[in-house]
Amino acid sequence: MYISAHISYNGKSAEIDFPISDEMLNEILEESGMSTDTTGAFFVEDIHYPSELSCLDAKIINLD
């Protein structure tokens, strides 16, 4: 399943498309100034796709 999301962490944000390799995820998080500890609490600003996962909007998740 393809997922497109806008994620934020401590005032920084990024657009991330899943599935994604660990290396690419770390690169996006580093470039955005976010923690690369994917077990941390990330905020879902918006799930762009699929709309069925919009229930995660405005929720705290870990990226694992």
PDBQT receptor file of N, H, CA, C and O in Angstrom, charges set to zero:
ATOM      1  N   MET A   1       0.837  -1.175   0.000  1.00  0.00    +0.000 N 
ATOM      2  CA  MET A   1       0.000   0.000   0.000  1.00  0.00    +0.000 C 
ATOM      3  C   MET A   1       0.885   1.242   0.000  1.00  0.00    +0.000 C 
ATOM      4  O   MET A   1       1.854   1.324   0.754  1.00  0.00    +0.000 OA
ATOM      5  N   TYR A   2       0.552   2.185  -0.831  1.00  0.00    +0.000 N 
ATOM      6  H   TYR A   2      -0.236   2.119  -1.444  1.00  0.00    +0.000 HD
ATOM      7  CA  TYR A   2       1.259   3.460  -0.922  1.00  0.00    +0.000 C 
ATOM      8  C   TYR A   2       0.586   4.459   0.009  1.00  0.00    +0.000 C 
ATOM      9  O   TYR A   2      -0.639   4.582   0.007  1.00  0.00    +0.000 OA
ATOM     10  N   ILE A   3       1.381   5.175   0.806  1.00  0.00    +0.000 N 
ATOM     11  H   ILE A   3       2.376   5.075   0.807  1.00  0.00    +0.000 HD
ATOM     12  CA  ILE A   3       0.869   6.190   1.731  1.00  0.00    +0.000 C 
ATOM     13  C   ILE A   3       1.692   7.460   1.541  1.00  0.00    +0.000 C 
ATOM     14  O   ILE A   3       2.921   7.422   1.496  1.00  0.00    +0.000 OA
ATOM     15  N   SER A   4       0.993   8.576   1.433  1.00  0.00    +0.000 N 
ATOM     16  H   SER A   4      -0.006   8.607   1.470  1.00  0.00    +0.000 HD
ATOM     17  CA  SER A   4       1.648   9.877   1.319  1.00  0.00    +0.000 C 
ATOM     18  C   SER A   4       1.208  10.715   2.510  1.00  0.00    +0.000 C 
ATOM     19  O   SER A   4       0.013  10.901   2.740  1.00  0.00    +0.000 OA
ATOM     20  N   ALA A   5       2.197  11.229   3.282  1.00  0.00    +0.000 N 
ATOM     21  H   ALA A   5       3.168  11.078   3.095  1.00  0.00    +0.000 HD
ATOM     22  CA  ALA A   5       1.865  11.925   4.522  1.00  0.00    +0.000 C 
ATOM     23  C   ALA A   5       2.724  13.162   4.735  1.00  0.00    +0.000 C 
ATOM     24  O   ALA A   5       3.854  13.249   4.256  1.00  0.00    +0.000 OA
ATOM     25  N   HIS A   6       2.160  14.109   5.460  1.00  0.00    +0.000 N 
ATOM     26  H   HIS A   6       1.241  14.039   5.849  1.00  0.00    +0.000 HD
ATOM     27  CA  HIS A   6       2.876  15.301   5.914  1.00  0.00    +0.000 C 
ATOM     28  C   HIS A   6       3.081  15.100   7.411  1.00  0.00    +0.000 C 
ATOM     29  O   HIS A   6       2.116  15.073   8.175  1.00  0.00    +0.000 OA
ATOM     30  N   ILE A   7       4.344  14.959   7.834  1.00  0.00    +0.000 N 
ATOM     31  H   ILE A   7       5.128  14.981   7.214  1.00  0.00    +0.000 HD
ATOM     32  CA  ILE A   7       4.711  14.619   9.204  1.00  0.00    +0.000 C 
ATOM     33  C   ILE A   7       5.498  15.781   9.814  1.00  0.00    +0.000 C 
ATOM     34  O   ILE A   7       6.269  16.448   9.124  1.00  0.00    +0.000 OA
ATOM     35  N   SER A   8       5.297  16.016  11.113  1.00  0.00    +0.000 N 
ATOM     36  H   SER A   8       4.672  15.474  11.674  1.00  0.00    +0.000 HD
ATOM     37  CA  SER A   8       6.101  17.045  11.780  1.00  0.00    +0.000 C 
ATOM     38  C   SER A   8       6.657  16.521  13.103  1.00  0.00    +0.000 C 
ATOM     39  O   SER A   8       6.158  15.558  13.685  1.00  0.00    +0.000 OA
ATOM     40  N   TYR A   9       7.723  17.208  13.550  1.00  0.00    +0.000 N 
ATOM     41  H   TYR A   9       8.128  17.991  13.077  1.00  0.00    +0.000 HD
ATOM     42  CA  TYR A   9       8.411  16.840  14.788  1.00  0.00    +0.000 C 
ATOM     43  C   TYR A   9       9.124  18.082  15.299  1.00  0.00    +0.000 C 
ATOM     44  O   TYR A   9       9.987  18.628  14.611  1.00  0.00    +0.000 OA
ATOM     45  N   ASN A  10       8.774  18.534  16.496  1.00  0.00    +0.000 N 
ATOM     46  H   ASN A  10       8.072  18.091  17.054  1.00  0.00    +0.000 HD
ATOM     47  CA  ASN A  10       9.411  19.709  17.115  1.00  0.00    +0.000 C 
ATOM     48  C   ASN A  10       9.465  20.922  16.185  1.00  0.00    +0.000 C 
ATOM     49  O   ASN A  10      10.503  21.573  16.068  1.00  0.00    +0.000 OA
ATOM     50  N   GLY A  11       8.354  21.219  15.531  1.00  0.00    +0.000 N 
ATOM     51  H   GLY A  11       7.510  20.690  15.626  1.00  0.00    +0.000 HD
ATOM     52  CA  GLY A  11       8.282  22.399  14.685  1.00  0.00    +0.000 C 
ATOM     53  C   GLY A  11       8.856  22.262  13.287  1.00  0.00    +0.000 C 
ATOM     54  O   GLY A  11       8.797  23.210  12.504  1.00  0.00    +0.000 OA
ATOM     55  N   LYS A  12       9.406  21.113  12.957  1.00  0.00    +0.000 N 
ATOM     56  H   LYS A  12       9.454  20.343  13.592  1.00  0.00    +0.000 HD
ATOM     57  CA  LYS A  12       9.946  20.843  11.626  1.00  0.00    +0.000 C 
ATOM     58  C   LYS A  12       8.997  19.875  10.927  1.00  0.00    +0.000 C 
ATOM     59  O   LYS A  12       8.316  19.092  11.589  1.00  0.00    +0.000 OA
ATOM     60  N   SER A  13       8.944  19.921   9.588  1.00  0.00    +0.000 N 
ATOM     61  H   SER A  13       9.497  20.557   9.050  1.00  0.00    +0.000 HD
ATOM     62  CA  SER A  13       8.027  19.026   8.902  1.00  0.00    +0.000 C 
ATOM     63  C   SER A  13       8.596  18.531   7.581  1.00  0.00    +0.000 C 
ATOM     64  O   SER A  13       9.565  19.077   7.053  1.00  0.00    +0.000 OA
ATOM     65  N   ALA A  14       7.964  17.474   7.059  1.00  0.00    +0.000 N 
ATOM     66  H   ALA A  14       7.177  17.030   7.488  1.00  0.00    +0.000 HD
ATOM     67  CA  ALA A  14       8.401  16.876   5.791  1.00  0.00    +0.000 C 
ATOM     68  C   ALA A  14       7.257  16.101   5.170  1.00  0.00    +0.000 C 
ATOM     69  O   ALA A  14       6.354  15.625   5.858  1.00  0.00    +0.000 OA
ATOM     70  N   GLU A  15       7.317  15.988   3.864  1.00  0.00    +0.000 N 
ATOM     71  H   GLU A  15       8.050  16.375   3.306  1.00  0.00    +0.000 HD
ATOM     72  CA  GLU A  15       6.415  15.123   3.113  1.00  0.00    +0.000 C 
ATOM     73  C   GLU A  15       7.134  13.781   2.960  1.00  0.00    +0.000 C 
ATOM     74  O   GLU A  15       8.282  13.735   2.519  1.00  0.00    +0.000 OA
ATOM     75  N   ILE A  16       6.461  12.700   3.324  1.00  0.00    +0.000 N 
ATOM     76  H   ILE A  16       5.528  12.738   3.683  1.00  0.00    +0.000 HD
ATOM     77  CA  ILE A  16       7.076  11.375   3.243  1.00  0.00    +0.000 C 
ATOM     78  C   ILE A  16       6.105  10.422   2.570  1.00  0.00    +0.000 C 
ATOM     79  O   ILE A  16       4.923  10.375   2.909  1.00  0.00    +0.000 OA
ATOM     80  N   ASP A  17       6.617   9.668   1.615  1.00  0.00    +0.000 N 
ATOM     81  H   ASP A  17       7.578   9.706   1.339  1.00  0.00    +0.000 HD
ATOM     82  CA  ASP A  17       5.839   8.634   0.939  1.00  0.00    +0.000 C 
ATOM     83  C   ASP A  17       6.328   7.274   1.409  1.00  0.00    +0.000 C 
ATOM     84  O   ASP A  17       7.525   6.987   1.387  1.00  0.00    +0.000 OA
ATOM     85  N   PHE A  18       5.383   6.437   1.834  1.00  0.00    +0.000 N 
ATOM     86  H   PHE A  18       4.411   6.670   1.852  1.00  0.00    +0.000 HD
ATOM     87  CA  PHE A  18       5.679   5.096   2.303  1.00  0.00    +0.000 C 
ATOM     88  C   PHE A  18       5.131   4.092   1.308  1.00  0.00    +0.000 C 
ATOM     89  O   PHE A  18       4.121   4.393   0.671  1.00  0.00    +0.000 OA
ATOM     90  N   PRO A  19       5.719   2.930   1.130  1.00  0.00    +0.000 N 
ATOM     91  CA  PRO A  19       6.903   2.455   1.843  1.00  0.00    +0.000 C 
ATOM     92  C   PRO A  19       8.148   3.216   1.410  1.00  0.00    +0.000 C 
ATOM     93  O   PRO A  19       8.222   3.780   0.318  1.00  0.00    +0.000 OA
ATOM     94  N   ILE A  20       9.115   3.205   2.310  1.00  0.00    +0.000 N 
ATOM     95  H   ILE A  20       9.055   2.747   3.197  1.00  0.00    +0.000 HD
ATOM     96  CA  ILE A  20      10.375   3.914   2.097  1.00  0.00    +0.000 C 
ATOM     97  C   ILE A  20      11.492   3.130   2.773  1.00  0.00    +0.000 C 
ATOM     98  O   ILE A  20      11.279   2.516   3.819  1.00  0.00    +0.000 OA
ATOM     99  N   SER A  21      12.663   3.147   2.186  1.00  0.00    +0.000 N 
ATOM    100  H   SER A  21      12.836   3.646   1.337  1.00  0.00    +0.000 HD
ATOM    101  CA  SER A  21      13.796   2.452   2.807  1.00  0.00    +0.000 C 
ATOM    102  C   SER A  21      14.242   3.216   4.049  1.00  0.00    +0.000 C 
ATOM    103  O   SER A  21      14.015   4.421   4.155  1.00  0.00    +0.000 OA
ATOM    104  N   ASP A  22      14.869   2.525   4.976  1.00  0.00    +0.000 N 
ATOM    105  H   ASP A  22      15.053   1.546   4.889  1.00  0.00    +0.000 HD
ATOM    106  CA  ASP A  22      15.381   3.171   6.190  1.00  0.00    +0.000 C 
ATOM    107  C   ASP A  22      16.369   4.275   5.845  1.00  0.00    +0.000 C 
ATOM    108  O   ASP A  22      16.372   5.337   6.467  1.00  0.00    +0.000 OA
ATOM    109  N   GLU A  23      17.204   4.014   4.853  1.00  0.00    +0.000 N 
ATOM    110  H   GLU A  23      17.203   3.151   4.349  1.00  0.00    +0.000 HD
ATOM    111  CA  GLU A  23      18.223   4.993   4.466  1.00  0.00    +0.000 C 
ATOM    112  C   GLU A  23      17.579   6.275   3.922  1.00  0.00    +0.000 C 
ATOM    113  O   GLU A  23      17.994   7.378   4.276  1.00  0.00    +0.000 OA
ATOM    114  N   MET A  24      16.569   6.125   3.064  1.00  0.00    +0.000 N 
ATOM    115  H   MET A  24      16.233   5.228   2.776  1.00  0.00    +0.000 HD
ATOM    116  CA  MET A  24      15.902   7.281   2.487  1.00  0.00    +0.000 C 
ATOM    117  C   MET A  24      15.111   8.040   3.554  1.00  0.00    +0.000 C 
ATOM    118  O   MET A  24      15.101   9.271   3.557  1.00  0.00    +0.000 OA
ATOM    119  N   LEU A  25      14.453   7.319   4.454  1.00  0.00    +0.000 N 
ATOM    120  H   LEU A  25      14.461   6.319   4.451  1.00  0.00    +0.000 HD
ATOM    121  CA  LEU A  25      13.712   7.964   5.538  1.00  0.00    +0.000 C 
ATOM    122  C   LEU A  25      14.656   8.778   6.409  1.00  0.00    +0.000 C 
ATOM    123  O   LEU A  25      14.363   9.928   6.734  1.00  0.00    +0.000 OA
ATOM    124  N   ASN A  26      15.793   8.187   6.791  1.00  0.00    +0.000 N 
ATOM    125  H   ASN A  26      16.031   7.253   6.527  1.00  0.00    +0.000 HD
ATOM    126  CA  ASN A  26      16.772   8.918   7.594  1.00  0.00    +0.000 C 
ATOM    127  C   ASN A  26      17.262  10.164   6.873  1.00  0.00    +0.000 C 
ATOM    128  O   ASN A  26      17.444  11.209   7.498  1.00  0.00    +0.000 OA
ATOM    129  N   GLU A  27      17.477  10.069   5.565  1.00  0.00    +0.000 N 
ATOM    130  H   GLU A  27      17.328   9.220   5.057  1.00  0.00    +0.000 HD
ATOM    131  CA  GLU A  27      17.935  11.211   4.780  1.00  0.00    +0.000 C 
ATOM    132  C   GLU A  27      16.889  12.336   4.794  1.00  0.00    +0.000 C 
ATOM    133  O   GLU A  27      17.238  13.500   4.990  1.00  0.00    +0.000 OA
ATOM    134  N   ILE A  28      15.630  12.000   4.591  1.00  0.00    +0.000 N 
ATOM    135  H   ILE A  28      15.346  11.055   4.432  1.00  0.00    +0.000 HD
ATOM    136  CA  ILE A  28      14.561  13.009   4.607  1.00  0.00    +0.000 C 
ATOM    137  C   ILE A  28      14.455  13.650   5.985  1.00  0.00    +0.000 C 
ATOM    138  O   ILE A  28      14.328  14.869   6.094  1.00  0.00    +0.000 OA
ATOM    139  N   LEU A  29      14.507  12.836   7.037  1.00  0.00    +0.000 N 
ATOM    140  H   LEU A  29      14.610  11.845   6.948  1.00  0.00    +0.000 HD
ATOM    141  CA  LEU A  29      14.403  13.365   8.394  1.00  0.00    +0.000 C 
ATOM    142  C   LEU A  29      15.582  14.275   8.717  1.00  0.00    +0.000 C 
ATOM    143  O   LEU A  29      15.386  15.343   9.297  1.00  0.00    +0.000 OA
ATOM    144  N   GLU A  30      16.795  13.881   8.359  1.00  0.00    +0.000 N 
ATOM    145  H   GLU A  30      16.954  13.013   7.888  1.00  0.00    +0.000 HD
ATOM    146  CA  GLU A  30      17.976  14.708   8.601  1.00  0.00    +0.000 C 
ATOM    147  C   GLU A  30      17.894  16.023   7.844  1.00  0.00    +0.000 C 
ATOM    148  O   GLU A  30      18.171  17.081   8.410  1.00  0.00    +0.000 OA
ATOM    149  N   GLU A  31      17.513  15.971   6.558  1.00  0.00    +0.000 N 
ATOM    150  H   GLU A  31      17.287  15.112   6.098  1.00  0.00    +0.000 HD
ATOM    151  CA  GLU A  31      17.395  17.188   5.752  1.00  0.00    +0.000 C 
ATOM    152  C   GLU A  31      16.348  18.143   6.318  1.00  0.00    +0.000 C 
ATOM    153  O   GLU A  31      16.466  19.359   6.169  1.00  0.00    +0.000 OA
ATOM    154  N   SER A  32      15.332  17.592   6.962  1.00  0.00    +0.000 N 
ATOM    155  H   SER A  32      15.236  16.604   7.083  1.00  0.00    +0.000 HD
ATOM    156  CA  SER A  32      14.259  18.410   7.530  1.00  0.00    +0.000 C 
ATOM    157  C   SER A  32      14.568  18.867   8.952  1.00  0.00    +0.000 C 
ATOM    158  O   SER A  32      13.796  19.622   9.541  1.00  0.00    +0.000 OA
ATOM    159  N   GLY A  33      15.686  18.417   9.504  1.00  0.00    +0.000 N 
ATOM    160  H   GLY A  33      16.314  17.803   9.025  1.00  0.00    +0.000 HD
ATOM    161  CA  GLY A  33      16.063  18.798  10.863  1.00  0.00    +0.000 C 
ATOM    162  C   GLY A  33      15.304  18.053  11.943  1.00  0.00    +0.000 C 
ATOM    163  O   GLY A  33      15.224  18.506  13.084  1.00  0.00    +0.000 OA
ATOM    164  N   MET A  34      14.744  16.900  11.573  1.00  0.00    +0.000 N 
ATOM    165  H   MET A  34      14.810  16.533  10.646  1.00  0.00    +0.000 HD
ATOM    166  CA  MET A  34      13.993  16.106  12.544  1.00  0.00    +0.000 C 
ATOM    167  C   MET A  34      14.852  14.970  13.082  1.00  0.00    +0.000 C 
ATOM    168  O   MET A  34      15.888  14.622  12.516  1.00  0.00    +0.000 OA
ATOM    169  N   SER A  35      14.394  14.407  14.182  1.00  0.00    +0.000 N 
ATOM    170  H   SER A  35      13.552  14.689  14.642  1.00  0.00    +0.000 HD
ATOM    171  CA  SER A  35      15.071  13.261  14.781  1.00  0.00    +0.000 C 
ATOM    172  C   SER A  35      15.010  12.068  13.831  1.00  0.00    +0.000 C 
ATOM    173  O   SER A  35      14.003  11.855  13.155  1.00  0.00    +0.000 OA
ATOM    174  N   THR A  36      16.076  11.302  13.785  1.00  0.00    +0.000 N 
ATOM    175  H   THR A  36      16.894  11.475  14.334  1.00  0.00    +0.000 HD
ATOM    176  CA  THR A  36      16.076  10.077  12.982  1.00  0.00    +0.000 C 
ATOM    177  C   THR A  36      15.663   8.858  13.814  1.00  0.00    +0.000 C 
ATOM    178  O   THR A  36      15.663   7.733  13.315  1.00  0.00    +0.000 OA
ATOM    179  N   ASP A  37      15.312   9.085  15.075  1.00  0.00    +0.000 N 
ATOM    180  H   ASP A  37      15.311   9.999  15.481  1.00  0.00    +0.000 HD
ATOM    181  CA  ASP A  37      14.786   8.013  15.921  1.00  0.00    +0.000 C 
ATOM    182  C   ASP A  37      13.313   7.828  15.573  1.00  0.00    +0.000 C 
ATOM    183  O   ASP A  37      12.451   8.535  16.095  1.00  0.00    +0.000 OA
ATOM    184  N   THR A  38      13.031   6.879  14.693  1.00  0.00    +0.000 N 
ATOM    185  H   THR A  38      13.731   6.304  14.269  1.00  0.00    +0.000 HD
ATOM    186  CA  THR A  38      11.671   6.698  14.195  1.00  0.00    +0.000 C 
ATOM    187  C   THR A  38      10.711   6.108  15.227  1.00  0.00    +0.000 C 
ATOM    188  O   THR A  38       9.517   5.981  14.955  1.00  0.00    +0.000 OA
ATOM    189  N   THR A  39      11.217   5.746  16.405  1.00  0.00    +0.000 N 
ATOM    190  H   THR A  39      12.187   5.849  16.626  1.00  0.00    +0.000 HD
ATOM    191  CA  THR A  39      10.336   5.264  17.463  1.00  0.00    +0.000 C 
ATOM    192  C   THR A  39       9.796   6.425  18.285  1.00  0.00    +0.000 C 
ATOM    193  O   THR A  39       8.964   6.227  19.171  1.00  0.00    +0.000 OA
ATOM    194  N   GLY A  40      10.267   7.643  17.996  1.00  0.00    +0.000 N 
ATOM    195  H   GLY A  40      10.943   7.804  17.277  1.00  0.00    +0.000 HD
ATOM    196  CA  GLY A  40       9.810   8.831  18.706  1.00  0.00    +0.000 C 
ATOM    197  C   GLY A  40       8.396   9.227  18.295  1.00  0.00    +0.000 C 
ATOM    198  O   GLY A  40       7.777   8.582  17.449  1.00  0.00    +0.000 OA
ATOM    199  N   ALA A  41       7.897  10.296  18.909  1.00  0.00    +0.000 N 
ATOM    200  H   ALA A  41       8.400  10.820  19.597  1.00  0.00    +0.000 HD
ATOM    201  CA  ALA A  41       6.536  10.775  18.672  1.00  0.00    +0.000 C 
ATOM    202  C   ALA A  41       6.516  11.812  17.556  1.00  0.00    +0.000 C 
ATOM    203  O   ALA A  41       6.938  12.953  17.746  1.00  0.00    +0.000 OA
ATOM    204  N   PHE A  42       6.028  11.412  16.407  1.00  0.00    +0.000 N 
ATOM    205  H   PHE A  42       5.684  10.486  16.252  1.00  0.00    +0.000 HD
ATOM    206  CA  PHE A  42       5.872  12.299  15.257  1.00  0.00    +0.000 C 
ATOM    207  C   PHE A  42       4.393  12.663  15.126  1.00  0.00    +0.000 C 
ATOM    208  O   PHE A  42       3.518  11.857  15.440  1.00  0.00    +0.000 OA
ATOM    209  N   PHE A  43       4.127  13.872  14.665  1.00  0.00    +0.000 N 
ATOM    210  H   PHE A  43       4.839  14.527  14.410  1.00  0.00    +0.000 HD
ATOM    211  CA  PHE A  43       2.755  14.354  14.515  1.00  0.00    +0.000 C 
ATOM    212  C   PHE A  43       2.338  14.259  13.054  1.00  0.00    +0.000 C 
ATOM    213  O   PHE A  43       3.058  14.718  12.168  1.00  0.00    +0.000 OA
ATOM    214  N   VAL A  44       1.187  13.668  12.807  1.00  0.00    +0.000 N 
ATOM    215  H   VAL A  44       0.602  13.295  13.527  1.00  0.00    +0.000 HD
ATOM    216  CA  VAL A  44       0.664  13.562  11.443  1.00  0.00    +0.000 C 
ATOM    217  C   VAL A  44      -0.124  14.833  11.142  1.00  0.00    +0.000 C 
ATOM    218  O   VAL A  44      -1.224  15.034  11.658  1.00  0.00    +0.000 OA
ATOM    219  N   GLU A  45       0.453  15.685  10.302  1.00  0.00    +0.000 N 
ATOM    220  H   GLU A  45       1.346  15.522   9.883  1.00  0.00    +0.000 HD
ATOM    221  CA  GLU A  45      -0.252  16.893   9.884  1.00  0.00    +0.000 C 
ATOM    222  C   GLU A  45      -1.400  16.526   8.945  1.00  0.00    +0.000 C 
ATOM    223  O   GLU A  45      -2.511  17.042   9.068  1.00  0.00    +0.000 OA
ATOM    224  N   ASP A  46      -1.108  15.622   8.002  1.00  0.00    +0.000 N 
ATOM    225  H   ASP A  46      -0.206  15.203   7.902  1.00  0.00    +0.000 HD
ATOM    226  CA  ASP A  46      -2.110  15.270   7.004  1.00  0.00    +0.000 C 
ATOM    227  C   ASP A  46      -1.696  13.986   6.280  1.00  0.00    +0.000 C 
ATOM    228  O   ASP A  46      -0.533  13.814   5.915  1.00  0.00    +0.000 OA
ATOM    229  N   ILE A  47      -2.647  13.106   6.083  1.00  0.00    +0.000 N 
ATOM    230  H   ILE A  47      -3.591  13.246   6.380  1.00  0.00    +0.000 HD
ATOM    231  CA  ILE A  47      -2.445  11.955   5.200  1.00  0.00    +0.000 C 
ATOM    232  C   ILE A  47      -3.039  12.355   3.854  1.00  0.00    +0.000 C 
ATOM    233  O   ILE A  47      -4.249  12.549   3.734  1.00  0.00    +0.000 OA
ATOM    234  N   HIS A  48      -2.184  12.479   2.843  1.00  0.00    +0.000 N 
ATOM    235  H   HIS A  48      -1.201  12.322   2.940  1.00  0.00    +0.000 HD
ATOM    236  CA  HIS A  48      -2.653  12.867   1.517  1.00  0.00    +0.000 C 
ATOM    237  C   HIS A  48      -3.327  11.698   0.805  1.00  0.00    +0.000 C 
ATOM    238  O   HIS A  48      -4.323  11.869   0.102  1.00  0.00    +0.000 OA
ATOM    239  N   TYR A  49      -2.770  10.523   0.999  1.00  0.00    +0.000 N 
ATOM    240  H   TYR A  49      -1.961  10.384   1.570  1.00  0.00    +0.000 HD
ATOM    241  CA  TYR A  49      -3.271   9.341   0.313  1.00  0.00    +0.000 C 
ATOM    242  C   TYR A  49      -2.887   8.105   1.119  1.00  0.00    +0.000 C 
ATOM    243  O   TYR A  49      -1.762   8.050   1.616  1.00  0.00    +0.000 OA
ATOM    244  N   PRO A  50      -3.728   7.148   1.269  1.00  0.00    +0.000 N 
ATOM    245  CA  PRO A  50      -5.121   7.062   0.874  1.00  0.00    +0.000 C 
ATOM    246  C   PRO A  50      -6.022   7.774   1.870  1.00  0.00    +0.000 C 
ATOM    247  O   PRO A  50      -5.684   7.898   3.048  1.00  0.00    +0.000 OA
ATOM    248  N   SER A  51      -7.136   8.227   1.406  1.00  0.00    +0.000 N 
ATOM    249  H   SER A  51      -7.411   8.127   0.450  1.00  0.00    +0.000 HD
ATOM    250  CA  SER A  51      -8.068   8.973   2.256  1.00  0.00    +0.000 C 
ATOM    251  C   SER A  51      -8.594   8.125   3.411  1.00  0.00    +0.000 C 
ATOM    252  O   SER A  51      -9.023   8.664   4.431  1.00  0.00    +0.000 OA
ATOM    253  N   GLU A  52      -8.562   6.802   3.257  1.00  0.00    +0.000 N 
ATOM    254  H   GLU A  52      -8.213   6.365   2.428  1.00  0.00    +0.000 HD
ATOM    255  CA  GLU A  52      -9.029   5.913   4.332  1.00  0.00    +0.000 C 
ATOM    256  C   GLU A  52      -8.180   6.045   5.599  1.00  0.00    +0.000 C 
ATOM    257  O   GLU A  52      -8.636   5.701   6.689  1.00  0.00    +0.000 OA
ATOM    258  N   LEU A  53      -6.953   6.541   5.461  1.00  0.00    +0.000 N 
ATOM    259  H   LEU A  53      -6.582   6.821   4.575  1.00  0.00    +0.000 HD
ATOM    260  CA  LEU A  53      -6.086   6.716   6.632  1.00  0.00    +0.000 C 
ATOM    261  C   LEU A  53      -6.163   8.129   7.209  1.00  0.00    +0.000 C 
ATOM    262  O   LEU A  53      -5.361   8.487   8.072  1.00  0.00    +0.000 OA
ATOM    263  N   SER A  54      -7.111   8.928   6.745  1.00  0.00    +0.000 N 
ATOM    264  H   SER A  54      -7.762   8.638   6.044  1.00  0.00    +0.000 HD
ATOM    265  CA  SER A  54      -7.249  10.284   7.274  1.00  0.00    +0.000 C 
ATOM    266  C   SER A  54      -7.584  10.287   8.767  1.00  0.00    +0.000 C 
ATOM    267  O   SER A  54      -7.473  11.321   9.425  1.00  0.00    +0.000 OA
ATOM    268  N   CYS A  55      -7.990   9.140   9.300  1.00  0.00    +0.000 N 
ATOM    269  H   CYS A  55      -8.080   8.299   8.766  1.00  0.00    +0.000 HD
ATOM    270  CA  CYS A  55      -8.229   9.028  10.744  1.00  0.00    +0.000 C 
ATOM    271  C   CYS A  55      -6.937   9.262  11.535  1.00  0.00    +0.000 C 
ATOM    272  O   CYS A  55      -6.987   9.499  12.742  1.00  0.00    +0.000 OA
ATOM    273  N   LEU A  56      -5.786   9.198  10.865  1.00  0.00    +0.000 N 
ATOM    274  H   LEU A  56      -5.746   9.006   9.884  1.00  0.00    +0.000 HD
ATOM    275  CA  LEU A  56      -4.505   9.461  11.527  1.00  0.00    +0.000 C 
ATOM    276  C   LEU A  56      -4.142  10.938  11.547  1.00  0.00    +0.000 C 
ATOM    277  O   LEU A  56      -3.189  11.326  12.224  1.00  0.00    +0.000 OA
ATOM    278  N   ASP A  57      -4.886  11.777  10.813  1.00  0.00    +0.000 N 
ATOM    279  H   ASP A  57      -5.660  11.462  10.263  1.00  0.00    +0.000 HD
ATOM    280  CA  ASP A  57      -4.621  13.218  10.813  1.00  0.00    +0.000 C 
ATOM    281  C   ASP A  57      -4.691  13.750  12.245  1.00  0.00    +0.000 C 
ATOM    282  O   ASP A  57      -5.591  13.400  13.009  1.00  0.00    +0.000 OA
ATOM    283  N   ALA A  58      -3.729  14.597  12.591  1.00  0.00    +0.000 N 
ATOM    284  H   ALA A  58      -2.999  14.881  11.970  1.00  0.00    +0.000 HD
ATOM    285  CA  ALA A  58      -3.660  15.232  13.909  1.00  0.00    +0.000 C 
ATOM    286  C   ALA A  58      -3.427  14.225  15.038  1.00  0.00    +0.000 C 
ATOM    287  O   ALA A  58      -3.828  14.461  16.178  1.00  0.00    +0.000 OA
ATOM    288  N   LYS A  59      -2.783  13.111  14.721  1.00  0.00    +0.000 N 
ATOM    289  H   LYS A  59      -2.457  12.919  13.795  1.00  0.00    +0.000 HD
ATOM    290  CA  LYS A  59      -2.448  12.099  15.723  1.00  0.00    +0.000 C 
ATOM    291  C   LYS A  59      -0.929  12.009  15.888  1.00  0.00    +0.000 C 
ATOM    292  O   LYS A  59      -0.167  12.361  14.987  1.00  0.00    +0.000 OA
ATOM    293  N   ILE A  60      -0.517  11.537  17.045  1.00  0.00    +0.000 N 
ATOM    294  H   ILE A  60      -1.135  11.252  17.777  1.00  0.00    +0.000 HD
ATOM    295  CA  ILE A  60       0.886  11.275  17.332  1.00  0.00    +0.000 C 
ATOM    296  C   ILE A  60       1.158   9.801  17.000  1.00  0.00    +0.000 C 
ATOM    297  O   ILE A  60       0.438   8.910  17.450  1.00  0.00    +0.000 OA
ATOM    298  N   ILE A  61       2.210   9.563  16.204  1.00  0.00    +0.000 N 
ATOM    299  H   ILE A  61       2.795  10.287  15.838  1.00  0.00    +0.000 HD
ATOM    300  CA  ILE A  61       2.562   8.200  15.813  1.00  0.00    +0.000 C 
ATOM    301  C   ILE A  61       4.080   8.025  15.886  1.00  0.00    +0.000 C 
ATOM    302  O   ILE A  61       4.811   9.004  16.031  1.00  0.00    +0.000 OA
ATOM    303  N   ASN A  62       4.547   6.796  15.786  1.00  0.00    +0.000 N 
ATOM    304  H   ASN A  62       3.953   6.001  15.668  1.00  0.00    +0.000 HD
ATOM    305  CA  ASN A  62       5.965   6.575  15.501  1.00  0.00    +0.000 C 
ATOM    306  C   ASN A  62       6.034   6.093  14.065  1.00  0.00    +0.000 C 
ATOM    307  O   ASN A  62       5.076   5.500  13.569  1.00  0.00    +0.000 OA
ATOM    308  N   LEU A  63       7.133   6.332  13.396  1.00  0.00    +0.000 N 
ATOM    309  H   LEU A  63       7.911   6.814  13.799  1.00  0.00    +0.000 HD
ATOM    310  CA  LEU A  63       7.244   6.012  11.986  1.00  0.00    +0.000 C 
ATOM    311  C   LEU A  63       7.588   4.558  11.713  1.00  0.00    +0.000 C 
ATOM    312  O   LEU A  63       7.616   4.127  10.560  1.00  0.00    +0.000 OA
ATOM    313  N   ASP A  64       7.848   3.805  12.771  1.00  0.00    +0.000 N 
ATOM    314  H   ASP A  64       7.826   4.156  13.707  1.00  0.00    +0.000 HD
ATOM    315  CA  ASP A  64       8.089   2.364  12.598  1.00  0.00    +0.000 C 
ATOM    316  C   ASP A  64       6.763   1.684  12.414  1.00  0.00    +0.000 C 
ATOM    317  O   ASP A  64       6.712   0.465  12.249  1.00  0.00    +0.000 OA
TER     318      ASP A  64
